[in-house]
Amino acid sequence: MSKDYYKILGVEKNASEDEIKKAFRKLAHQYHPDKKGGDEAKFKEVNEAYQVVGNAEKRKQYDQYGSTFDQMGGFGGGATWEDFMRAARGGQGGAGGFNVNFGGADLGDIFGDLFGGFGFSGRRGGRSRSRGNDIQIDVRLTFQEAVFGVEKEIRLTKQNACDVCGGTGAEPGSAMETRSTCGGRGQVQQVQRTILGAMQTVTTCQQCMGQGQTPKKRCKHCGGEGAVRSESVYKVKIPAGIDDGQSIRLHGKGEYGGAGGEAGDLYVAAHVQPDDRFVRDGYDIHTETRVSYPQAVLGDTIEIDTIDGKKKLVIPPGTESHQQIRLKGHGVPSVRGSGRGDQYVRVIVDVPRKISRKAKNLLQDLQKEL
């Protein structure tokens, strides 16, 4: 069956070269098999699609004949999937004359830090800084707290910058020395032959871990790691309108990345307790109220619960059972701060099973009138 390479990349048939390259870059990051949660089969499929529609000549053939034309294995020049992955990981084998065409895309630019450990370097230059792990912590909220917002104090134990050396890994007062391996650049350059030809690769210096310098005397408190496990306390403002399962990102509040590194992010995940009176649907609130048959027929004004407290609700004459009445602006505030949703009140008409003789006569008279 013919493959739809445009659909695989998630682009339109008339997409530009830049749009195709951008789509490939995003999907390659997402599915790369050496990344946690990656999918080698998907990565292979995405790469196969890009080898075709990312190449002007092959794309022209594909648009005319479909994916049944000879793609030389999808990688060009007879290269295999193993050849491609070996090159992606900076290996030497299988480089004999194979040519993998990426339409001018730079592998370091495509894969960035993902390929950093396999010998590819991005275009941005500069030293590679280690980054700490992201953390997620759960916070429980009442229905009202989620609706109107609240400030919560959270405590957690994690890797933090050493408070003695300030995260440098050096004993206070100790000097730093430049590593001869990288000459203070924090990176080591090498030239390798791959299926893409001769490539200059840049890797992080393993002696200084990308910092260019190391302490002459390591910090006694953290052993030169620059990080220790300790308790952190944060006050987090929960915005009004947050929903169950949504998270708040606190930049740089995750685990510290070690000497010269940077901290990851902290994600605060909201878990909202239900309220028996209200059902939330996006920014709208749904409730029910019961009225008697005469109230439904004749109309009435009753008191109901809203998230703002008790409110008066007008029951129009002739209201039918399960009819909804809308209270505009009585729903949940938008988390973006642009207005509020509505409250929808479902009216349930109670029909008595047993009535007095007088009531029966009155209803019979009413039935004659209707």
C-alpha positions in Angstrom: 0.0 0.0 0.0 1.3 3.4 -0.9 2.5 5.5 2.0 1.4 9.1 2.5 4.7 10.7 3.5 3.1 14.1 3.9 0.7 12.7 6.4 3.5 10.9 8.3 5.3 14.2 8.7 2.1 16.0 9.5 2.4 18.6 6.7 0.3 19.6 3.7 1.3 18.5 0.2 2.2 22.1 -0.8 4.3 22.6 2.3 7.6 24.5 1.9 11.1 23.0 2.4 11.4 24.9 5.7 8.0 23.6 6.9 9.0 20.0 6.0 12.4 20.4 7.7 10.7 21.8 10.8 8.2 19.0 11.0 11.0 16.4 10.6 13.1 18.0 13.3 10.2 17.9 15.8 9.2 14.3 15.1 12.8 13.1 15.1 13.2 14.6 18.6 10.0 13.0 19.7 10.7 9.5 18.4 14.4 9.1 18.6 15.1 5.6 20.0 17.9 6.7 22.3 15.5 9.1 24.0 13.3 8.0 26.9 9.9 7.2 25.4 11.3 7.0 21.9 9.9 4.8 19.2 12.4 3.3 16.7 9.7 2.2 14.3 8.2 5.6 14.2 11.6 7.3 13.9 12.4 5.0 11.0 9.1 5.9 9.3 9.6 9.6 9.8 13.2 9.5 8.5 12.0 7.5 5.4 9.4 10.1 4.7 11.9 13.0 5.0 14.4 11.2 2.8 11.8 11.5 0.0 9.8 14.7 0.5 12.9 16.5 1.9 14.7 15.9 -1.4 13.5 18.1 -4.2 14.1 15.5 -6.9 12.6 12.6 -5.0 9.7 14.7 -3.9 8.9 15.4 -7.6 9.0 11.7 -8.4 6.9 10.9 -5.3 4.2 13.5 -6.2 4.0 11.9 -9.6 4.3 8.2 -8.9 3.6 7.8 -5.2 5.8 5.8 -2.8 6.1 2.8 -5.1 9.1 4.4 -7.0 12.6 3.1 -6.1 13.8 4.9 -3.0 16.9 2.7 -2.6 15.8 1.4 0.8 14.5 4.8 1.9 18.0 6.0 2.8 19.7 6.3 -0.5 22.9 4.7 -1.8 22.0 1.3 -0.4 22.5 2.3 3.3 20.6 0.3 5.9 18.8 1.3 9.0 21.7 0.0 11.0 24.1 2.2 9.0 22.0 5.3 9.7 21.8 4.6 13.5 25.5 3.9 13.6 26.2 7.2 12.0 23.7 8.9 14.3 25.6 7.6 17.2 28.9 8.7 15.8 30.1 5.2 14.8 32.8 4.5 12.2 31.5 1.3 10.7 29.5 1.2 7.5 30.7 4.5 6.2 31.9 3.2 2.9 30.5 5.6 0.4 26.9 5.8 1.6 25.2 9.1 1.2 22.3 10.0 3.5 20.6 13.2 2.2 19.1 15.5 4.8 18.2 18.2 2.3 20.7 20.6 3.9 19.5 20.0 7.4 22.3 19.9 10.0 22.0 16.8 12.2 23.2 18.8 15.2 20.5 21.4 14.5 17.9 18.7 14.1 18.7 16.6 17.2 20.5 19.2 19.4 21.3 17.9 22.8 19.8 14.5 22.0 22.8 13.7 19.7 25.2 15.6 21.9 26.3 12.4 23.6 26.8 10.6 20.3 29.2 13.1 18.7 27.0 15.6 16.9 27.1 19.2 18.0 24.5 21.9 17.4 25.1 25.2 15.6 24.7 27.4 18.7 28.2 26.8 20.0 29.3 27.6 23.5 29.8 25.2 26.3 27.4 22.4 27.0 25.9 22.8 30.5 24.6 19.9 32.4 21.0 20.2 33.4 19.3 18.7 36.4 16.2 16.5 36.3 12.7 17.9 36.1 10.5 17.0 39.1 6.7 16.7 39.4 4.9 17.1 42.8 1.2 16.7 43.4 -0.9 19.2 45.3 -4.5 18.6 46.4 -7.1 21.3 46.0 -10.6 21.7 47.1 -13.1 22.5 44.4 -13.3 26.1 45.6 -9.5 26.5 45.7 -9.3 25.4 42.1 -12.0 27.7 41.0 -10.8 30.9 42.7 -7.1 30.2 43.2 -5.0 29.8 46.3 -1.4 30.0 47.5 0.0 26.7 48.7 3.3 25.9 50.5 5.1 22.9 49.2 8.1 21.0 50.7 10.3 18.5 48.9 13.7 17.0 49.2 15.8 17.2 46.1 19.3 17.9 44.6 20.1 21.5 45.3 23.2 23.6 44.7 25.7 23.2 47.6 25.2 26.0 50.0 28.9 25.9 51.0 30.5 26.3 47.5 27.5 27.8 45.8 27.3 25.0 43.3 30.9 25.4 41.9 32.3 22.2 43.5 35.3 24.1 44.8 36.3 24.5 48.4 35.7 28.1 49.4 38.9 30.1 48.7 40.3 27.5 46.3 41.4 28.5 42.9 40.2 27.0 39.6 42.5 25.5 37.0 42.1 25.2 33.2 42.0 21.7 31.8 44.6 20.9 29.2 42.4 18.4 27.4 40.0 21.1 26.2 42.1 24.2 26.7 39.4 25.8 28.8 36.8 25.5 26.1 34.8 22.7 27.8 34.5 20.9 24.5 36.7 18.5 22.5 36.7 18.5 18.7 37.3 15.4 16.6 37.0 14.4 13.0 35.2 11.2 12.2 34.3 9.4 9.0 30.7 8.4 8.8 28.1 7.5 6.2 27.6 11.3 5.9 31.3 11.7 5.0 34.0 13.3 7.1 32.3 15.1 10.0 33.7 17.3 12.7 32.2 16.4 16.0 32.2 18.2 19.3 31.8 16.4 22.6 31.7 17.6 26.1 35.1 17.4 27.9 34.8 14.6 30.4 37.4 16.0 32.8 35.7 19.4 33.4 32.2 18.3 32.3 31.9 21.2 29.9 33.0 24.0 32.3 36.6 24.5 31.0 37.9 24.6 34.6 38.1 22.3 37.6 38.7 23.2 41.2 42.2 22.7 42.6 40.6 21.7 45.9 37.2 20.1 45.9 34.4 21.2 48.3 34.4 19.0 51.4 30.7 19.4 51.9 29.6 18.1 48.5 32.7 16.2 47.4 33.1 18.5 44.4 29.8 17.6 42.9 28.4 21.1 43.5 25.0 19.6 44.7 23.6 18.1 47.8 20.2 16.7 48.8 18.3 19.1 51.0 14.8 20.3 51.6 13.3 23.1 49.6 10.2 25.1 50.5 8.2 27.1 47.9 5.1 29.1 48.0 3.1 28.4 44.8 0.3 30.6 43.5 -2.4 28.4 42.1 -4.2 30.4 39.4 -8.0 30.7 39.5 -9.6 28.3 37.1 -7.0 25.5 37.1 -8.5 22.2 36.3 -7.8 18.7 37.6 -4.6 17.2 36.0 -3.2 20.6 34.9 0.3 21.5 36.0 2.2 24.7 36.9 5.8 24.9 35.8 8.3 26.5 38.1 11.4 27.3 36.0 14.7 26.3 37.5 13.1 24.8 40.7 13.9 21.2 39.8 17.0 19.3 40.7 20.4 21.1 40.3 22.6 19.9 37.5 25.9 19.8 39.4 29.0 22.0 39.3 28.5 24.7 36.7 25.2 23.2 35.7 21.6 24.5 35.8 18.5 23.3 37.6 15.7 21.5 35.9 12.1 22.6 36.3 9.5 21.8 38.9 6.0 20.8 37.8 3.1 21.2 40.3 0.3 18.9 39.3 -3.2 19.9 40.5 -5.6 17.2 41.9 -9.0 18.7 42.5 -11.4 17.1 45.0 -15.0 16.8 43.6 -17.9 18.8 45.0 -21.3 17.0 45.3 -23.2 20.1 44.3 -21.3 21.0 41.2 -20.1 19.3 38.0 -17.4 21.2 36.1 -17.2 21.1 32.3 -14.4 23.3 31.1 -15.2 26.7 32.5 -19.0 26.0 32.9 -20.7 24.6 36.0 -23.7 22.2 35.9 -26.1 21.8 38.8 -29.6 20.4 39.4 -32.6 21.8 41.4 -36.0 20.2 42.1 -39.3 22.1 41.9 -42.9 21.0 42.5 -45.4 20.6 39.7 -47.3 23.9 40.6 -44.0 25.8 40.6 -43.1 24.5 37.2 -46.6 25.4 35.8 -47.0 28.7 37.5 -43.4 29.8 37.8 -41.5 30.8 41.0 -38.4 32.3 42.4 -36.2 29.9 44.3 -32.8 29.9 46.0 -29.9 27.7 44.7 -26.3 27.0 45.3 -23.6 28.6 43.1 -19.9 28.7 43.4 -20.4 32.3 44.6 -22.8 31.3 47.3 -26.7 31.3 47.4 -28.4 33.0 44.5 -32.0 33.7 43.4 -33.2 31.7 40.4 -36.4 32.6 38.5 -38.4 29.5 37.3 -40.4 30.7 34.3 -44.1 29.6 34.1 -44.4 26.4 32.1 -40.9 25.1 32.8 -40.5 21.5 31.7 -38.7 18.8 33.6 -34.9 18.6 32.7 -35.1 22.1 31.1 -31.8 24.0 31.6 -31.7 27.6 32.8 -28.4 29.5 32.2 -26.8 31.8 34.7 -24.4 33.9 32.7 -21.0 34.6 34.3 -21.5 32.3 37.2 -19.1 29.7 36.1 -15.3 29.1 36.6 -12.9 32.0 35.9 -10.7 31.6 32.9 -7.2 30.6 33.9 -6.0 33.1 31.4 -7.9 35.9 33.2 -10.5 36.5 30.4 -13.9 36.3 31.9 -15.9 33.4 33.4 -18.0 30.5 32.2 -21.7 30.1 32.9 -23.7 28.0 35.3 -26.4 25.7 33.8 -29.2 24.7 36.2 -31.2 21.6 35.2 -34.7 21.8 36.6 -36.2 18.5 37.7 -40.0 18.6 38.2 -41.3 16.5 41.0 -44.5 14.7 40.3 -46.2 13.3 43.4 -47.3 9.7 43.4 -50.1 10.3 45.9 -52.3 13.3 46.1 -55.4 14.3 48.1 -58.9 14.2 46.6 -59.1 18.0 46.6 -55.8 18.2 44.7 -57.0 15.6 42.3 -60.2 17.5 41.6 -58.2 20.7 41.0 -55.9 18.9 38.6 -58.9 17.5 36.7 -60.4 21.0 36.5 -57.0 22.2 35.2 -56.9 19.4 32.6 -60.2 20.6 31.3 -58.9 24.1 31.0 -55.9 22.9 29.0 
